[in-house]
């Protein structure tokens, strides 16, 4: 119990240091150029506290439940040496985890021309299909960049036929379906599958699952747009009104049971899947099962607090701030303010911490979490700056996406392969619930105030956040590669990254 309290304290401290910068930025804006009502500000502050505690509990739960489940299920199904078992189980896992992803509900509500059940089912099937492809890639050692090239060629071909209002939403869907529920499970599953291989590339190939699973939702929404040619619509966020402290508490008291039900529905399929797999195949000892059950409970409580804080406190504040700043005479300040928020807000994404830790552990510290974190912050800052430029000018998202993906795929032939896999995983990881519930509403509020088309000009923020880390993380790989050459020239020994083609040293 004492050790659990210590670990929980560490997780909460990590969450505090992650959320505090964006909280301070919002406070500075509120007290200077973008004043907000007191009830909105207080709701934001209460939401920040819930966010910190919830993120701490979630990451603790991910460590003790989600990651062990994914690793053991992945290792066990590959040990069967039956290809049909791998295909069937991985498809079911992709479906179940995606349906459990709360951010997918947000996407479904933005596309009224398609029934929610149809959209969620199609996106889940897309993730399940590409999870099968990703796991087969690990087993048969298929190059990742080849699969990505083919996938994006198909995607950009379909965009020529899809209705314009669906394009930004389709690319956003690839980000929202790789959130706090999906990423830990899928990454752990990849590590479990790769652990059954004994060759030197196994560790490298454990990355890339999130990248491929982000392709499925984009294809699914593009295909559905051809079957349901209806325009998406924007429903403005409701700014909370609380005349006193009791009414303020009422806002959160109303949200807690709502998200408790949603998160219970989200976690139930995963818990049921683990229970069935435990009885049929795993047969873990009682102590291990109890530890996983407790971890699922931590995850459940953490997600309730996290989603309540974000949706009740952060989302309305983001919308209102966007409106206030866009109403200024110097509208261009949206770009630097958005970039500043993007730099810090990626640190508040729960799945980012999971990715950074797994990368550092797999590479024995050769790719430190701090370098990953800085590269992601640079990428997200640039992406939000470009997204704000779109809000101000109305330029098409493809003017930015097409060159960005061409650059990322070109770099994949130059940098060490492990950096390519990590980079494309980072794109899906960075575009999590904090992006969808603060930065996207911020862009929507600004676009609405400027009189733009919210569906075509504000949507796409998540897609931009998912794209830029593909470039920045691979550029990090070039830095390491150059440093290695300098070190080799001076005959100094360099520590090797386990299971990678290239040896890379710590900066």
C-alpha positions in Angstrom: 0.0 0.0 0.0 2.9 2.4 0.9 4.5 1.7 -2.4 1.3 2.4 -4.3 0.9 5.7 -2.5 4.4 6.7 -3.4 3.9 5.8 -7.1 0.6 7.6 -7.2 2.2 10.7 -5.7 4.9 10.6 -8.4 2.2 10.3 -11.1 0.2 13.2 -9.7 3.4 15.3 -9.5 4.1 14.5 -13.2 0.5 15.5 -14.1 0.9 18.8 -12.1 4.1 19.8 -13.9 2.4 19.0 -17.2 -0.9 20.9 -16.6 0.5 23.9 -14.7 2.1 25.7 -17.7 -1.1 25.7 -19.8 -3.1 26.8 -16.7 -0.8 29.7 -16.1 -1.0 30.7 -19.8 -4.8 30.8 -19.7 -4.7 32.8 -16.4 -2.4 35.4 -17.9 -4.6 35.7 -21.0 -7.7 36.0 -18.8 -6.2 38.8 -16.7 -4.8 40.7 -19.7 -6.1 40.6 -23.3 -9.0 38.1 -23.0 -11.1 38.7 -19.9 -13.6 35.9 -19.2 -16.5 35.7 -16.7 -15.7 34.6 -13.2 -17.7 31.4 -13.4 -15.9 30.3 -16.6 -12.5 31.0 -14.9 -13.5 29.1 -11.7 -14.8 26.2 -13.7 -11.5 26.1 -15.6 -9.5 26.0 -12.3 -11.6 23.3 -10.8 -11.3 21.4 -14.1 -7.5 21.7 -13.9 -7.5 20.1 -10.4 -9.6 17.2 -11.6 -7.4 16.9 -14.7 -4.2 16.6 -12.5 -5.7 14.0 -10.1 -7.4 12.1 -13.0 -4.2 12.0 -15.1 -2.2 10.7 -12.1 -4.7 7.9 -11.5 -5.0 7.0 -15.2 -1.2 6.7 -15.7 -1.0 4.5 -12.6 -3.8 2.3 -13.9 -2.2 2.1 -17.3 1.0 0.8 -15.8 -0.7 -1.8 -13.6 -3.5 -3.0 -15.9 -3.6 -1.8 -19.5 0.0 -2.5 -20.4 0.2 -5.9 -18.7 -3.0 -7.0 -20.4 -1.8 -5.9 -23.8 1.6 -7.5 -23.5 0.3 -10.8 -22.2 -2.5 -11.1 -24.7 -0.1 -10.3 -27.5 2.5 -12.8 -26.4 0.0 -15.5 -25.7 -1.8 -15.3 -29.1 1.4 -15.5 -31.0 2.6 -18.5 -29.1 -0.4 -20.4 -30.5 1.4 -20.3 -33.9 -1.9 -20.2 -35.6 -2.3 -17.3 -38.1 -6.1 -17.3 -37.9 -6.0 -16.9 -34.1 -3.7 -13.8 -34.5 -6.0 -12.3 -37.1 -9.2 -12.9 -35.3 -8.0 -11.9 -31.8 -6.2 -8.8 -33.0 -9.3 -7.7 -35.1 -11.5 -8.1 -32.1 -9.1 -6.2 -29.9 -9.0 -3.3 -32.4 -12.8 -3.2 -32.5 -13.3 -3.4 -28.7 -10.6 -0.9 -27.8 -11.8 1.6 -30.4 -15.5 1.4 -29.4 -14.2 2.0 -25.8 -12.4 5.2 -26.9 -14.4 8.1 -25.5 -13.1 10.7 -28.1 -14.8 8.7 -30.8 -18.2 9.9 -29.4 -17.1 13.5 -30.0 -16.4 12.7 -33.7 -19.7 10.9 -34.2 -21.6 13.9 -32.9 -20.0 16.2 -35.5 -21.2 14.1 -38.5 -25.0 14.1 -38.4 -25.4 12.8 -41.9 -24.1 9.4 -40.7 -25.9 7.5 -37.9 -23.6 7.4 -34.8 -23.7 3.6 -34.7 -22.7 3.3 -38.3 -19.8 5.7 -38.0 -18.5 4.2 -34.8 -18.8 0.6 -36.2 -17.1 1.5 -39.4 -14.2 3.4 -37.6 -13.8 0.5 -35.2 -13.7 -2.0 -38.1 -11.1 0.2 -39.8 -8.9 0.2 -36.7 -9.3 -3.6 -36.2 -8.4 -4.2 -39.8 -5.2 -2.1 -39.6 -4.3 -3.6 -36.3 -4.3 -7.0 -38.0 -2.0 -5.5 -40.7 0.3 -4.0 -38.1 0.7 -7.2 -36.2 1.2 -9.2 -39.4 3.9 -6.7 -40.2 5.7 -7.5 -37.0 5.4 -11.3 -37.5 6.5 -11.2 -41.2 9.0 -8.3 -40.8 7.3 -6.1 -43.5 8.9 -2.6 -43.9 6.7 0.1 -42.2 7.4 2.9 -44.7 6.2 0.8 -47.6 2.8 0.1 -45.9 2.5 3.8 -45.0 3.2 4.9 -48.6 0.5 2.6 -50.0 -2.0 3.6 -47.3 -1.6 7.4 -47.8 -1.7 7.0 -51.6 -5.1 5.3 -51.2 -6.2 8.0 -48.7 -5.3 11.0 -50.9 -6.9 9.3 -53.9 -10.2 8.9 -52.0 -10.1 12.6 -51.0 -10.5 13.5 -54.7 -14.0 12.0 -54.6 -15.1 12.8 -51.0 -17.3 15.8 -50.2 -15.3 18.8 -49.0 -17.0 19.1 -45.6 -15.8 15.6 -44.7 -12.1 16.0 -45.5 -10.9 17.7 -42.3 -13.2 15.5 -40.1 -11.8 12.4 -41.8 -8.3 13.3 -41.0 -9.2 14.4 -37.5 -10.7 10.9 -36.9 -7.3 9.3 -37.2 -6.2 11.3 -34.1 -9.2 11.0 -31.9 -9.3 7.2 -32.1 -5.8 6.9 -30.8 -6.5 8.3 -27.4 -5.8 7.4 -23.7 -7.7 4.1 -23.9 -6.3 2.9 -27.2 -2.6 3.8 -27.2 -1.4 2.0 -24.0 -3.2 -1.2 -25.0 -2.1 -1.2 -28.6 1.5 -0.3 -27.9 1.7 -3.0 -25.2 0.1 -5.5 -27.6 2.9 -4.8 -30.1 5.6 -5.2 -27.5 4.0 -8.5 -26.5 3.9 -9.8 -30.1 7.5 -8.7 -30.8 8.7 -10.4 -27.7 8.1 -13.8 -29.3 10.7 -13.0 -32.0 14.4 -13.6 -31.3 15.9 -11.5 -34.1 17.6 -8.1 -33.6 14.8 -6.1 -35.2 12.0 -7.2 -32.8 12.1 -4.2 -30.5 12.2 -1.8 -33.5 9.1 -3.4 -35.1 7.1 -3.2 -31.8 6.5 0.5 -32.8 4.3 1.6 -35.7 1.0 0.0 -34.5 -0.5 3.3 -33.6 0.6 4.8 -36.9 -1.1 2.1 -38.9 -4.2 2.1 -36.7 -4.6 5.8 -37.3 -5.0 5.1 -41.0 -8.1 3.0 -40.6 -10.5 5.7 -39.3 -9.5 8.1 -42.0 -10.3 5.5 -44.7 -13.5 4.6 -42.9 -14.8 8.2 -42.8 -13.8 8.9 -46.4 -15.6 5.8 -47.6 -18.7 6.6 -45.5 -18.7 10.1 -46.9 -19.3 8.6 -50.4 -22.3 6.6 -49.0 -23.7 9.4 -46.8 -23.1 12.7 -48.7 -24.2 15.1 -46.0 -22.4 18.0 -44.6 -21.0 18.0 -41.1 -22.3 20.6 -38.6 -20.9 22.6 -35.7 -22.7 22.8 -32.4 -21.1 25.5 -30.3 -20.0 24.6 -26.8 -22.2 25.8 -24.0 -20.4 28.3 -21.7 -21.1 27.4 -18.1 -23.1 29.9 -16.0 -22.8 29.7 -12.2 -24.0 32.5 -10.0 -22.5 31.1 -6.9 -20.3 28.3 -5.5 -23.2 25.9 -5.2 -24.2 26.3 -8.8 -20.5 25.9 -9.8 -20.4 22.6 -8.0 -23.6 21.6 -9.6 -21.9 21.8 -13.1 -19.4 19.2 -12.0 -21.9 17.2 -10.0 -23.9 16.8 -13.1 -20.9 15.9 -15.2 -19.4 13.2 -12.9 -22.2 10.6 -13.2 -22.5 11.2 -17.0 -18.8 10.5 -17.5 -18.9 7.7 -14.9 -21.4 5.9 -17.1 -19.5 6.7 -20.4 -16.2 5.5 -18.9 -17.8 2.4 -17.5 -19.2 1.6 -20.9 -15.8 2.3 -22.4 -13.9 0.0 -20.0 -16.4 -2.8 -19.9 -15.5 -4.5 -23.2 -11.8 -4.5 -22.3 -12.5 -6.0 -18.9 -14.8 -8.6 -20.4 -12.2 -9.5 -23.0 -9.5 -9.9 -20.4 -11.8 -12.1 -18.2 -12.6 -14.4 -21.2 -8.9 -14.6 -22.3 -7.9 -15.3 -18.7 -10.3 -18.2 -18.4 -9.5 -19.6 -21.8 -5.8 -19.1 -22.3 -3.8 -16.9 -19.9 -4.5 -18.6 -16.5 -2.7 -15.9 -14.5 -2.2 -16.4 -10.8 -4.8 -14.8 -8.5 -2.4 -12.2 -7.3 -1.7 -11.0 -10.8 -5.4 -10.9 -11.7 -6.2 -8.9 -8.6 -3.4 -6.4 -9.4 -4.9 -5.9 -12.9 -8.4 -5.5 -11.5 -7.1 -2.8 -9.1 -5.3 -1.2 -12.1 -8.6 -1.1 -14.1 -10.3 0.6 -11.2 -7.5 3.3 -11.1 -8.0 3.7 -14.8 -11.7 4.0 -14.5 -11.6 6.6 -11.7 -8.9 8.5 -13.4 -10.7 8.8 -16.7 -13.9 9.9 -14.9 -12.1 12.8 -13.3 -10.0 13.6 -16.4 -13.0 13.7 -18.8 -15.2 15.7 -16.3 -12.4 18.3 -15.8 -11.7 18.6 -19.5 -15.3 18.8 -20.7 -16.8 20.9 -17.9 -13.9 23.2 -17.3 -11.4 23.2 -20.2 -13.7 23.0 -23.3 -15.9 26.0 -22.6 -12.9 28.0 -21.5 -11.1 27.2 -24.7 -14.1 28.2 -26.8 -14.6 31.5 -25.0 -10.8 32.4 -25.1 -10.8 31.7 -28.9 -13.7 34.1 -29.3 -12.2 36.8 -27.2 -8.8 36.8 -28.9 -10.3 36.7 -32.4 -12.3 39.8 -31.5 -9.1 41.8 -30.9 -7.9 44.3 -33.5 -4.6 42.3 -33.7 -6.1 39.0 -34.8 -2.7 37.7 -35.8 -1.9 37.1 -32.2 -3.9 33.9 -32.5 -0.9 32.3 -34.2 1.8 32.9 -31.4 -0.7 32.3 -28.6 -1.8 29.1 -30.3 1.8 28.0 -30.7 2.5 28.7 -27.1 -0.5 26.6 -26.0 0.5 23.8 -28.4 4.0 23.7 -26.9 2.7 23.0 -23.4 -0.6 21.3 -24.0 1.0 18.1 -25.5 2.6 17.5 -22.2 -0.9 17.1 -20.7 -1.8 14.2 -23.0 -1.9 11.0 -20.9 -0.8 8.8 -23.8 2.3 10.9 -24.4 3.7 9.9 -21.1 3.1 6.2 -21.9 4.9 6.6 -25.2 7.9 8.5 -23.8 8.4 5.9 -21.0 8.1 2.9 -23.4 10.6 4.5 -25.8 13.1 5.3 -23.1 12.8 1.8 -21.6 13.1 0.0 -25.0 16.1 2.0 -26.0 17.8 1.8 -22.5 17.8 5.6 -22.3 19.5 6.1 -25.7 16.3 8.0 -26.8 15.6 10.0 -23.6 12.1 11.0 -22.7 13.1 14.7 -22.5 14.3 14.6 -26.1 11.0 13.0 -27.2 9.0 15.5 -25.2 10.8 18.5 -26.6 10.4 17.2 -30.2 6.7 16.6 -29.7 6.3 20.1 -28.2 8.0 21.7 -31.2 5.8 19.7 -33.6 2.6 20.5 -31.9 3.5 24.2 -31.5 4.1 24.4 -35.3 0.9 22.5 -36.1 -1.3 24.8 -33.9 0.3 27.9 -35.5 -0.6 26.5 -38.9 -4.1 25.6 -37.7 -4.6 29.2 -36.5 -3.3 30.4 -39.9 -6.0 28.3 -41.5 -8.6 29.9 -39.2 -7.5 33.4 -40.2 -7.1 32.8 -44.0 -9.4 29.8 -44.8 -6.8 28.0 -46.8 -7.4 24.4 -47.6 -6.1 21.8 -45.2 -4.5 19.9 -48.1 -2.2 22.8 -48.8 -0.5 21.8 -45.5 -1.2 18.1 -45.3 0.1 16.9 -48.6 3.6 18.6 -48.4 3.8 17.5 -44.7 3.2 13.8 -45.4 5.5 13.9 -48.4 8.2 15.3 -46.2 7.6 12.7 -43.5 7.6 9.8 -45.9 10.8 11.1 -47.6 12.5 11.3 -44.2 11.6 7.7 -43.5 14.1 6.6 -46.2 16.9 8.6 -44.5 16.6 8.3 -40.7 17.1 5.1 -38.6 14.0 2.9 -39.0 13.1 3.0 -35.3 12.7 6.8 -35.4 10.3 6.4 -38.3 8.1 4.0 -36.4 8.2 6.1 -33.2 7.5 9.3 -35.2 4.3 7.9 -36.8 3.2 6.5 -33.5 3.8 10.0 -31.9 1.4 11.6 -34.4 -1.5 9.6 -33.1 -0.5 9.9 -29.5 0.0 13.7 -29.5 -3.6 14.3 -30.8 -5.4 13.1 -27.7 -8.2 14.3 -25.5 -6.5 17.6 -24.5 -6.2 18.6 -28.2 -9.7 17.6 -29.0 -11.3 19.3 -26.0 -9.2 22.5 -25.6 -7.3 23.4 -28.8 -10.1 22.4 -31.2 -12.7 24.4 -29.3 -10.2 27.3 -29.2 -10.0 27.2 -33.0 -13.8 26.8 -33.3 -14.5 29.8 -31.1 -12.0 31.9 -33.0 -13.4 30.8 -36.4 -17.0 31.5 -35.3 -16.1 35.0 -34.2 -14.3 35.7 -37.5 -17.4 34.5 -39.5 -15.5 31.6 -41.1 -16.7 28.1 -42.0 -16.1 26.1 -38.8 -16.4 22.7 -40.4 -13.8 23.3 -43.1 -11.6 26.0 -41.5 -11.5 25.0 -37.7 -11.7 21.3 -38.1 -8.4 19.8 -39.0 -6.6 21.0 -35.8 -6.3 17.3 -34.7 -5.1 16.3 -38.1 -2.4 19.0 -38.0 -1.3 17.9 -34.5 -1.0 14.3 -35.8 1.1 15.3 -38.8 3.9 17.6 -37.5 5.5 15.1 -35.0 6.1 12.8 -37.9 8.6 15.3 -39.1 10.1 16.6 -35.9 10.7 13.1 -34.4 12.4 12.0 -37.6 14.5 15.1 -37.6 15.5 14.1 -34.0 16.7 10.8 -35.6 18.9 12.8 -38.0 20.5 14.6 -35.1 21.3 11.4 -33.4 22.6 9.9 -36.6 24.9 12.8 -37.2 26.1 12.7 -33.6 26.9 9.0 -34.0 29.1 9.8 -37.1 31.0 12.5 -35.2 31.6 10.1 -32.3 32.6 7.3 -34.6 35.1 9.6 -36.3 36.7 10.4 -32.9 36.7 6.6 -32.1 34.6 7.1 -29.0 32.3 4.1 -28.1 28.6 4.7 -28.6 25.8 2.9 -26.7 23.6 0.9 -29.0 19.9 1.0 -29.2 18.6 -2.5 -28.6 16.9 -4.1 -31.6 17.6 -1.3 -34.1 19.5 -1.2 -37.3 21.4 1.9 -36.4 23.4 2.6 -33.2 22.4 5.9 -31.7 23.9 7.6 -28.8 22.5 9.9 -26.2 22.8 13.6 -26.7 
